[in-house]
Structures are given as C-alpha cells and as structure tokens.
Amino acid sequence: MEYRQLGGSGLRVPVLSFGTATFGGDGEFFKAWGATQVEEARHLVNICLDAGVNLFDTANVYSTGMSEEILGKAIEGKRDQVLISTKATFPMSKGVNEYGSSRYHLLKACDESLKRLKTDYIDIYHLHGFDANTPVEETLNTLNTLVQSGKVRYIACSNFSGWHLMKSLSISERYGWAKYIAHQAYYSLVNRDFEWELMPLGIDQHVGTIVWSPLSAGRLSGKYRRNQPMPKDARIAQGGSPVPAFAVSDEVFYNIIDVLDEIARETGKSIAQVSLNWLLQRPTVANIIIGARNEEQLKQNLGAVGWSLTLEQVKRLDAVSEVPVIYPYWHQRQFPALNAAPKLYRD
C-alpha cells in the first residue's frame, strides 16, 4: 500500500481508505448504501488491515450514529492499528441546536462520536459542511479547543467552497489555531468541478484532498453501458445516491465509458479500478474513500493500487472527460503566464 502525506501535516495516510457509510442501513437512504452489521464489518476491517488500509471514514449522521457504533465494535482491540475519520455538522435530531458548527453542537457531537466509537480520540475530525449561520471564529476556536484537549488530533473540512476554506485558513493562521489539513471533496471523471478552484487552493495552501464518491455513486463501476437500462441493483436506482445527476451529458458520459473500456482492456483492470487510479494521479489527492457492501466489492476496489496508468492513458481520460469551463476560469486560461494551471500529472 502506498502512503502519502496528508496536506501540510506530518500525518501519513494510505491512498485508499474504507468508507463505512454502508454500516448500519438505518432508513431508506442509507439502506440503499448497505446494511453491514458488526460481524461482517469486523471481517471487512481485517481485509483492509491486511492490505495496508488503516484509515476508516465515517460520520455521526451515517445511519444516525449506527455506522460509528458498528465501526467502534469492529475495531475493538485494534485501536492502535487504525486511523479514524468522522464528521459533524448535519442534523442528528430535530432539536434547534442539534445541527451546525456552533460551539454548543460541536462539543456535544464530538463527545457523542467518541462514545459511539469507543475511543478517547479521533484522528481526523471533519466539518461535514459549511455553516453560514455560525461565526467562523466560533467554529475554529471550538475545533482548536478539541485539538488542545486531545480529543481530536487533526481537523479537516468537507464540501466547502473555495472562499469558505480560504477564510477559515486565514482566521486559523491569524489566531494561531489548528488549521484544516484536508478537504474531503467529491471528485471523479464525470465531475471535475473540483479542479477549477479547490485544487489550485489546495496546492497553494497545502491542503490535502480526500475524495468521496470517486465512482460517482456507482456510475463508474462498469455497470452502466450505452443503450442499456440502469441496473436495478444500482444505488442510484434504489434512491441512495449522495450526488446529483450527471455533471456531463449522456453522450459525454458514455464517451468516457468507451475510453475506460479501452484502457481496461489494455491494462487488464476493471473500469472501476482504472477510474480510481486516474484520481490517484491528480494533484493534492492524498486519499480516496472506497466503499463496499461485501468482500468481493472491497477486494475489487483494493485492486486500484499497486500499478499506474501511463501518462498517455491519463491524457486520454483527461481529454474525453473535459467539459466547458465556467467564468472566470475560461478567461484566466487566456493568460497562462499570470494564472499558471496546476500540474495535473505526477512525475
């Protein structure tokens, strides 16, 4: 397993982590993701550890706490071997203060996550989204308190806009508080919006990227084919997709699938493995969260590492997945000397 530095921190993480949103299956939405219970979760955790995957990602909102509870039981006796990433911000109940990034909510949410996970510290604590109603200073001061207390080792964010993240980094620097070392973001061959603003920011500010839904809710799993109906067992068909409809047209999507098919034949890998490997070539990407409902899916996803696409193959995928750029980025590209684009390929 390859390990990379997470942003500007000293923490090294595997390039793949295991996402546990499939643990629990509480409610129709998360049931469509999966309903893994403790015994199977332990089995999947052991497979991950054997492969060198020691980072496990969850969130308090996944199956209303059940994912954290099951993960906590699955890693019993192995806490010193694993890194845990969890999140807060989204509602856990209908209480007026049971959501957001206020001091009240974050302190309470962190303590509840620690209890469910059966641990006394969280390795990476994410804000699941940006709370525009709470002063950023209050949020960051609270996160710094959690770091100083030892309950949290590193802080990160998820689903922020560029200005959300830059403002937060600036305030943390001003007061000498703990800074976000990573941004957990949606990024895939069928949605490259991340490259317009968040990737250059990550390069400049040394913020690592942890990619969620790298297969776009299964769209890049290899199940989708031109002129064929949507698979009935697909998460999208069951109402469990965390991402909206395609960011590209059907024609562009199937053109991407065609090139993925070609490269899969050339490499002897699956479409999903090629899609994941493409992400591992991108700037700032330190880790990709893979999910699996069962052992077979997990082992298939683990096959995305240990090899690399050629530069020519990466460029073919870049070309077929490129979409028109929004303003002001198309204007900035006219002046490359002033707005140098990030290097998109690893040496």
C-alpha positions as a Python dict, from the first residue, in 0.01 Angstrom:
ca = {
    (1, 'M'): (0, 0, 0),
    (2, 'E'): (126, 348, -85),
    (3, 'Y'): (110, 614, 186),
    (4, 'R'): (104, 988, 129),
    (5, 'Q'): (145, 1295, 349),
    (6, 'L'): (-195, 1448, 431),
    (7, 'G'): (-173, 1811, 329),
    (8, 'G'): (84, 2014, 517),
    (9, 'S'): (66, 1790, 824),
    (10, 'G'): (303, 1519, 941),
    (11, 'L'): (29, 1253, 916),
    (12, 'R'): (76, 982, 656),
    (13, 'V'): (-232, 805, 526),
    (14, 'P'): (-289, 517, 283),
    (15, 'V'): (-400, 623, -64),
    (16, 'L'): (-717, 421, -7),
    (17, 'S'): (-942, 440, 299),
    (18, 'F'): (-1252, 240, 377),
    (19, 'G'): (-1579, 432, 395),
    (20, 'T'): (-1828, 291, 643),
    (21, 'A'): (-2147, 462, 527),
    (22, 'T'): (-2254, 107, 434),
    (23, 'F'): (-2253, 12, 803),
    (24, 'G'): (-2596, 10, 969),
    (25, 'G'): (-2852, 61, 693),
    (26, 'D'): (-3084, 277, 903),
    (27, 'G'): (-3356, 444, 695),
    (28, 'E'): (-3430, 409, 324),
    (29, 'F'): (-3143, 634, 212),
    (30, 'F'): (-2864, 453, 397),
    (31, 'K'): (-3026, 112, 345),
    (32, 'A'): (-2966, 166, -28),
    (33, 'W'): (-2595, 213, 50),
    (34, 'G'): (-2571, -108, 252),
    (35, 'A'): (-2666, -266, 584),
    (36, 'T'): (-2341, -418, 709),
    (37, 'Q'): (-2358, -537, 1069),
    (38, 'V'): (-2083, -599, 1326),
    (39, 'E'): (-1963, -946, 1227),
    (40, 'E'): (-1927, -861, 858),
    (41, 'A'): (-1776, -523, 950),
    (42, 'R'): (-1501, -695, 1150),
    (43, 'H'): (-1428, -917, 850),
    (44, 'L'): (-1402, -619, 615),
    (45, 'V'): (-1182, -428, 862),
    (46, 'N'): (-943, -724, 877),
    (47, 'I'): (-923, -744, 498),
    (48, 'C'): (-841, -373, 488),
    (49, 'L'): (-569, -402, 752),
    (50, 'D'): (-415, -699, 573),
    (51, 'A'): (-395, -482, 260),
    (52, 'G'): (-241, -187, 447),
    (53, 'V'): (-561, 20, 453),
    (54, 'N'): (-565, 155, 810),
    (55, 'L'): (-784, 465, 766),
    (56, 'F'): (-1159, 424, 823),
    (57, 'D'): (-1401, 703, 740),
    (58, 'T'): (-1742, 751, 898),
    (59, 'A'): (-1976, 1030, 1015),
    (60, 'N'): (-2219, 1077, 1301),
    (61, 'V'): (-2506, 1121, 1057),
    (62, 'Y'): (-2449, 788, 879),
    (63, 'S'): (-2745, 572, 980),
    (64, 'T'): (-2797, 817, 1270),
    (65, 'G'): (-2490, 701, 1460),
    (66, 'M'): (-2510, 330, 1378),
    (67, 'S'): (-2211, 346, 1142),
    (68, 'E'): (-1992, 486, 1419),
    (69, 'E'): (-2121, 229, 1668),
    (70, 'I'): (-2054, -65, 1435),
    (71, 'L'): (-1710, 67, 1340),
    (72, 'G'): (-1626, 107, 1708),
    (73, 'K'): (-1712, -257, 1774),
    (74, 'A'): (-1536, -375, 1457),
    (75, 'I'): (-1201, -223, 1559),
    (76, 'E'): (-1210, -336, 1924),
    (77, 'G'): (-860, -442, 2024),
    (78, 'K'): (-714, -276, 1714),
    (79, 'R'): (-739, 95, 1801),
    (80, 'D'): (-362, 142, 1792),
    (81, 'Q'): (-353, -2, 1437),
    (82, 'V'): (-612, 228, 1281),
    (83, 'L'): (-685, 589, 1197),
    (84, 'I'): (-1044, 707, 1240),
    (85, 'S'): (-1204, 990, 1046),
    (86, 'T'): (-1550, 1109, 1141),
    (87, 'K'): (-1763, 1418, 1088),
    (88, 'A'): (-2018, 1653, 1242),
    (89, 'T'): (-2243, 1945, 1136),
    (90, 'F'): (-2551, 1780, 984),
    (91, 'P'): (-2867, 1724, 1194),
    (92, 'M'): (-2880, 1429, 1430),
    (93, 'S'): (-3227, 1516, 1562),
    (94, 'K'): (-3491, 1788, 1531),
    (95, 'G'): (-3353, 1992, 1822),
    (96, 'V'): (-3289, 2357, 1740),
    (97, 'N'): (-2921, 2327, 1838),
    (98, 'E'): (-2867, 1971, 1710),
    (99, 'Y'): (-2701, 2076, 1386),
    (100, 'G'): (-2447, 2322, 1254),
    (101, 'S'): (-2096, 2413, 1364),
    (102, 'S'): (-2166, 2610, 1680),
    (103, 'R'): (-1955, 2557, 1991),
    (104, 'Y'): (-2258, 2401, 2159),
    (105, 'H'): (-2317, 2148, 1885),
    (106, 'L'): (-1958, 2055, 1802),
    (107, 'L'): (-1856, 1986, 2164),
    (108, 'K'): (-2165, 1771, 2211),
    (109, 'A'): (-2129, 1595, 1877),
    (110, 'C'): (-1763, 1513, 1937),
    (111, 'D'): (-1832, 1360, 2279),
    (112, 'E'): (-2116, 1152, 2136),
    (113, 'S'): (-1897, 1028, 1848),
    (114, 'L'): (-1620, 931, 2091),
    (115, 'K'): (-1871, 730, 2293),
    (116, 'R'): (-2012, 551, 1989),
    (117, 'L'): (-1666, 477, 1852),
    (118, 'K'): (-1546, 354, 2193),
    (119, 'T'): (-1232, 565, 2177),
    (120, 'D'): (-1092, 865, 2359),
    (121, 'Y'): (-962, 1044, 2049),
    (122, 'I'): (-1047, 1099, 1683),
    (123, 'D'): (-760, 1112, 1436),
    (124, 'I'): (-926, 1335, 1174),
    (125, 'Y'): (-1238, 1534, 1266),
    (126, 'H'): (-1425, 1688, 973),
    (127, 'L'): (-1690, 1951, 945),
    (128, 'H'): (-1934, 1777, 709),
    (129, 'G'): (-2039, 2107, 553),
    (130, 'F'): (-2005, 2483, 596),
    (131, 'D'): (-2236, 2650, 849),
    (132, 'A'): (-2302, 3005, 726),
    (133, 'N'): (-2504, 3090, 1039),
    (134, 'T'): (-2222, 3041, 1290),
    (135, 'P'): (-1927, 3283, 1303),
    (136, 'V'): (-1621, 3112, 1156),
    (137, 'E'): (-1418, 3228, 1457),
    (138, 'E'): (-1651, 3040, 1693),
    (139, 'T'): (-1625, 2720, 1490),
    (140, 'L'): (-1247, 2726, 1455),
    (141, 'N'): (-1190, 2823, 1819),
    (142, 'T'): (-1401, 2523, 1919),
    (143, 'L'): (-1212, 2288, 1690),
    (144, 'N'): (-885, 2421, 1831),
    (145, 'T'): (-1017, 2351, 2182),
    (146, 'L'): (-1088, 1991, 2079),
    (147, 'V'): (-734, 1956, 1944),
    (148, 'Q'): (-581, 2109, 2258),
    (149, 'S'): (-789, 1877, 2477),
    (150, 'G'): (-655, 1570, 2297),
    (151, 'K'): (-998, 1457, 2181),
    (152, 'V'): (-908, 1539, 1820),
    (153, 'R'): (-565, 1510, 1656),
    (154, 'Y'): (-625, 1682, 1321),
    (155, 'I'): (-911, 1884, 1177),
    (156, 'A'): (-1046, 1881, 823),
    (157, 'C'): (-1350, 2002, 632),
    (158, 'S'): (-1580, 1868, 365),
    (159, 'N'): (-1790, 2017, 86),
    (160, 'F'): (-1659, 2372, 136),
    (161, 'S'): (-1645, 2637, -134),
    (162, 'G'): (-1309, 2791, -209),
    (163, 'W'): (-1388, 3107, -15),
    (164, 'H'): (-1520, 2905, 280),
    (165, 'L'): (-1191, 2719, 304),
    (166, 'M'): (-965, 3019, 240),
    (167, 'K'): (-1145, 3232, 500),
    (168, 'S'): (-1115, 2951, 755),
    (169, 'L'): (-742, 2903, 689),
    (170, 'S'): (-682, 3276, 720),
    (171, 'I'): (-860, 3301, 1055),
    (172, 'S'): (-679, 2997, 1194),
    (173, 'E'): (-347, 3150, 1092),
    (174, 'R'): (-439, 3487, 1244),
    (175, 'Y'): (-507, 3338, 1587),
    (176, 'G'): (-256, 3054, 1580),
    (177, 'W'): (-529, 2790, 1591),
    (178, 'A'): (-525, 2442, 1440),
    (179, 'K'): (-577, 2456, 1062),
    (180, 'Y'): (-764, 2229, 826),
    (181, 'I'): (-512, 1982, 685),
    (182, 'A'): (-752, 1821, 440),
    (183, 'H'): (-1069, 1879, 243),
    (184, 'Q'): (-1298, 1582, 179),
    (185, 'A'): (-1448, 1654, -162),
    (186, 'Y'): (-1649, 1497, -442),
    (187, 'Y'): (-1428, 1439, -747),
    (188, 'S'): (-1448, 1190, -1034),
    (189, 'L'): (-1407, 1151, -1407),
    (190, 'V'): (-1770, 1259, -1454),
    (191, 'N'): (-1743, 1565, -1230),
    (192, 'R'): (-1420, 1763, -1244),
    (193, 'D'): (-1554, 2088, -1093),
    (194, 'F'): (-1308, 2036, -807),
    (195, 'E'): (-1023, 2131, -1041),
    (196, 'W'): (-1146, 2484, -1109),
    (197, 'E'): (-1091, 2644, -768),
    (198, 'L'): (-1044, 2391, -487),
    (199, 'M'): (-749, 2208, -641),
    (200, 'P'): (-539, 2523, -700),
    (201, 'L'): (-626, 2637, -347),
    (202, 'G'): (-516, 2301, -207),
    (203, 'I'): (-185, 2323, -391),
    (204, 'D'): (-119, 2678, -274),
    (205, 'Q'): (-226, 2625, 89),
    (206, 'H'): (-103, 2266, 133),
    (207, 'V'): (-448, 2122, 195),
    (208, 'G'): (-472, 1753, 108),
    (209, 'T'): (-771, 1607, -72),
    (210, 'I'): (-969, 1306, 48),
    (211, 'V'): (-1204, 1206, -233),
    (212, 'W'): (-1556, 1083, -158),
    (213, 'S'): (-1775, 901, -412),
    (214, 'P'): (-1483, 853, -655),
    (215, 'L'): (-1701, 627, -872),
    (216, 'S'): (-1985, 882, -876),
    (217, 'A'): (-2232, 667, -681),
    (218, 'G'): (-2151, 366, -897),
    (219, 'R'): (-2174, 536, -1235),
    (220, 'L'): (-1812, 438, -1297),
    (221, 'S'): (-1846, 87, -1158),
    (222, 'G'): (-1871, -72, -1502),
    (223, 'K'): (-2243, -149, -1471),
    (224, 'Y'): (-2357, 138, -1693),
    (225, 'R'): (-2346, 85, -2067),
    (226, 'R'): (-2466, 281, -2367),
    (227, 'N'): (-2825, 200, -2473),
    (228, 'Q'): (-2882, -25, -2172),
    (229, 'P'): (-3126, 36, -1885),
    (230, 'M'): (-3000, 137, -1543),
    (231, 'P'): (-2909, -171, -1336),
    (232, 'K'): (-3188, -247, -1087),
    (233, 'D'): (-2939, -315, -808),
    (234, 'A'): (-2761, 19, -858),
    (235, 'R'): (-2753, 256, -562),
    (236, 'I'): (-2898, 532, -780),
    (237, 'A'): (-3196, 316, -877),
    (238, 'Q'): (-3259, 245, -507),
    (239, 'G'): (-3257, 614, -413),
    (240, 'G'): (-2925, 608, -228),
    (241, 'S'): (-2713, 839, -443),
    (242, 'P'): (-2535, 1116, -249),
    (243, 'V'): (-2462, 1307, -571),
    (244, 'P'): (-2695, 1477, -820),
    (245, 'A'): (-2750, 1382, -1183),
    (246, 'F'): (-2457, 1375, -1421),
    (247, 'A'): (-2244, 1688, -1449),
    (248, 'V'): (-2192, 1580, -1809),
    (249, 'S'): (-2437, 1488, -2084),
    (250, 'D'): (-2524, 1126, -2152),
    (251, 'E'): (-2315, 1142, -2470),
    (252, 'V'): (-2005, 1265, -2286),
    (253, 'F'): (-2062, 1010, -2010),
    (254, 'Y'): (-2075, 716, -2248),
    (255, 'N'): (-1773, 851, -2438),
    (256, 'I'): (-1587, 837, -2105),
    (257, 'I'): (-1707, 479, -2053),
    (258, 'D'): (-1583, 388, -2402),
    (259, 'V'): (-1232, 515, -2325),
    (260, 'L'): (-1238, 345, -1984),
    (261, 'D'): (-1328, 20, -2162),
    (262, 'E'): (-1033, 60, -2397),
    (263, 'I'): (-788, 127, -2114),
    (264, 'A'): (-934, -154, -1902),
    (265, 'R'): (-856, -395, -2187),
    (266, 'E'): (-504, -253, -2224),
    (267, 'T'): (-425, -282, -1853),
    (268, 'G'): (-620, -594, -1763),
    (269, 'K'): (-801, -393, -1494),
    (270, 'S'): (-1169, -314, -1441),
    (271, 'I'): (-1338, 14, -1531),
    (272, 'A'): (-1369, 97, -1160),
    (273, 'Q'): (-1000, 28, -1096),
    (274, 'V'): (-897, 248, -1389),
    (275, 'S'): (-1127, 528, -1267),
    (276, 'L'): (-976, 514, -917),
    (277, 'N'): (-620, 500, -1048),
    (278, 'W'): (-683, 811, -1259),
    (279, 'L'): (-774, 1001, -941),
    (280, 'L'): (-450, 891, -774),
    (281, 'Q'): (-256, 1080, -1044),
    (282, 'R'): (-421, 1414, -961),
    (283, 'P'): (-258, 1696, -762),
    (284, 'T'): (-345, 1724, -389),
    (285, 'V'): (-517, 1383, -383),
    (286, 'A'): (-382, 1203, -77),
    (287, 'N'): (-660, 952, -24),
    (288, 'I'): (-964, 802, -194),
    (289, 'I'): (-1252, 664, 11),
    (290, 'I'): (-1369, 330, -120),
    (291, 'G'): (-1690, 166, -7),
    (292, 'A'): (-1805, -191, -33),
    (293, 'R'): (-2116, -384, 60),
    (294, 'N'): (-1927, -712, 67),
    (295, 'E'): (-1584, -875, 48),
    (296, 'E'): (-1590, -911, -331),
    (297, 'Q'): (-1650, -539, -389),
    (298, 'L'): (-1382, -446, -137),
    (299, 'K'): (-1117, -666, -298),
    (300, 'Q'): (-1206, -530, -640),
    (301, 'N'): (-1155, -172, -520),
    (302, 'L'): (-827, -262, -350),
    (303, 'G'): (-703, -363, -695),
    (304, 'A'): (-688, 5, -792),
    (305, 'V'): (-341, 37, -635),
    (306, 'G'): (-4, -128, -694),
    (307, 'W'): (11, -14, -1058),
    (308, 'S'): (-21, 312, -1252),
    (309, 'L'): (-182, 431, -1571),
    (310, 'T'): (63, 556, -1830),
    (311, 'L'): (81, 930, -1896),
    (312, 'E'): (-72, 868, -2239),
    (313, 'Q'): (-368, 683, -2083),
    (314, 'V'): (-421, 959, -1827),
    (315, 'K'): (-424, 1220, -2103),
    (316, 'R'): (-683, 1022, -2300),
    (317, 'L'): (-911, 1017, -1996),
    (318, 'D'): (-848, 1388, -1937),
    (319, 'A'): (-943, 1470, -2294),
    (320, 'V'): (-1265, 1268, -2306),
    (321, 'S'): (-1387, 1394, -1967),
    (322, 'E'): (-1310, 1762, -2015),
    (323, 'V'): (-1611, 1993, -2012),
    (324, 'P'): (-1654, 2367, -2083),
    (325, 'V'): (-1506, 2578, -1804),
    (326, 'I'): (-1719, 2836, -1623),
    (327, 'Y'): (-1632, 3203, -1579),
    (328, 'P'): (-1387, 3341, -1466),
    (329, 'Y'): (-1172, 3033, -1528),
    (330, 'W'): (-1208, 3036, -1907),
    (331, 'H'): (-1097, 3399, -1903),
    (332, 'Q'): (-799, 3324, -1676),
    (333, 'R'): (-683, 3047, -1908),
    (334, 'Q'): (-616, 3308, -2177),
    (335, 'F'): (-328, 3436, -1966),
    (336, 'P'): (-129, 3128, -1862),
    (337, 'A'): (172, 3333, -1751),
    (338, 'L'): (-45, 3509, -1491),
    (339, 'N'): (-264, 3212, -1394),
    (340, 'A'): (-50, 2903, -1426),
    (341, 'A'): (-269, 2593, -1424),
    (342, 'P'): (-183, 2325, -1166),
    (343, 'K'): (35, 2040, -1286),
    (344, 'L'): (-214, 1762, -1345),
    (345, 'Y'): (25, 1468, -1360),
    (346, 'R'): (254, 1308, -1108),
    (347, 'D'): (616, 1252, -1210),
}
